[in-house]
Amino acid sequence: MNTKLMAHAKEIGIVLVLVALIVAFSIWTPQFLTVSNFFNIAKQVATSASARSASPSC
């Protein structure tokens, strides 16, 4: 049970860091928060997530 909780906490932490980065970059650069840039970020995150889920865990 504790292992599942830790894995879930890591996933939530990654999402929170991603959201914090998006907010920070949006404040610093107004051009950052555009629809096309949002889709680019989503594509890159999805690619990284699928590659990570396909790789065997150590």
C-alpha positions in Angstrom: 0.0 0.0 0.0 2.8 2.4 0.9 4.5 1.7 -2.4 1.4 2.6 -4.4 1.0 5.8 -2.4 4.6 6.8 -3.1 4.2 6.1 -6.8 1.0 8.2 -6.8 2.7 11.1 -5.0 5.5 11.1 -7.5 3.0 11.3 -10.4 1.2 14.2 -8.7 4.5 15.9 -8.0 5.4 15.8 -11.7 2.1 17.3 -12.7 2.4 20.1 -10.1 5.9 20.9 -11.4 4.7 21.0 -15.0 1.8 23.3 -14.0 4.1 25.6 -12.0 6.5 25.9 -15.0 3.6 26.7 -17.3 2.4 29.4 -14.9 5.9 30.9 -14.5 6.7 31.0 -18.2 3.3 32.5 -18.9 4.0 35.3 -16.5 7.5 36.0 -17.8 6.6 35.7 -21.5 3.0 36.6 -22.6 3.6 34.8 -25.9 4.2 31.5 -24.1 0.5 30.9 -23.3 -0.8 30.4 -26.9 -2.9 27.6 -28.3 -0.2 26.4 -30.6 2.4 26.4 -27.9 0.1 24.6 -25.5 -0.4 21.9 -28.1 3.4 21.6 -28.6 3.9 21.2 -24.9 1.1 18.6 -24.7 2.7 16.6 -27.6 6.1 16.6 -26.0 4.7 15.6 -22.6 2.7 12.8 -24.2 5.8 11.6 -26.1 7.9 11.6 -23.0 5.2 9.8 -21.0 4.6 7.1 -23.5 8.4 6.5 -23.8 8.7 6.3 -20.1 5.8 3.9 -19.7 7.3 1.6 -22.5 10.7 1.4 -20.8 11.2 -1.2 -18.2 11.5 0.1 -14.7 14.8 -0.5 -12.8 
